[in-house]
Amino acid sequence: GNSVTQMEGPVTLSEEAFLTINCTYTATGYPSLFWYVQYPGEGLQLLLKATKADDKGSNKGFEATYRKETTSFHLEKGSVQVSDSAVYFCALRSRAAGNKLTFGGGTRVLVKP
Amino acid sequence: GAGVSQSPSNKVTEKGKDVELRCDPISGHTALYWYRQSLGQGLEFLIYFQGNSAPDKSGLPSDRFSAERTGGSVSTLTIQRTQQEDSAVYLCASSLAQEGDGYTFGSGTRLTVV
């Protein structure tokens, strides 16, 4: 079955630091990959996505590249802000697995001024 | 509506009572999902509806949990004889059927069983 593994948090870093959150997956078929973000006290929001190998998703300064050869979809941002403090979830969806979205466990990021 | 609507936003219930949680998905979204998020935890899949197909109930934690979706739109998640471990935020999401489409989540129902 499908599964997603992402680095455990919390990740604490200073403003303007570089952020990487690792995400690897196992999947049936050729999945689409997603990053969701949950800001404190808010619901889950789609941050970015990639639907095929070598695609790069980007939004709000965040980027992630679909790496089929390493089954990874690491999230990166070059210069984080305090407002990026949130929980980040990596997820995948594949038709072969019934189109159900499978989530990783989430990574809490805390950015200090 | 423009987004996924869930009600109530908060629910406090006594142990042993039944509760119903409602989800109104985005119009035209054929897929509807329920997830559960316990305090500080990740997302636990509960149930998935896709069009007229039989729902995927593989995530329901016990037979006290059930869900239905009427007319391919509104869904109700029912928890019978609630227990304290049922306390969590229950999230509903909807999407189009294509695998490249992300889900749109509602704001959730925070259930507290006392």
Interface residues (C-beta under 8 A of the other chain):
Chain A: P31 S32 F34 Y36 E42 G43 L44 Q45 L46 K49 T51 F89 R93 S94 R95 G98 N99 K100 L101 T102 F103 G104 G105 G106
Chain B: A31 Y33 Y35 G42 L43 F45 Y48 Q50 D56 L91 A93 S95 A97 Q98 E99 G100 G102 Y103 T104 F105 G106 S107 G108
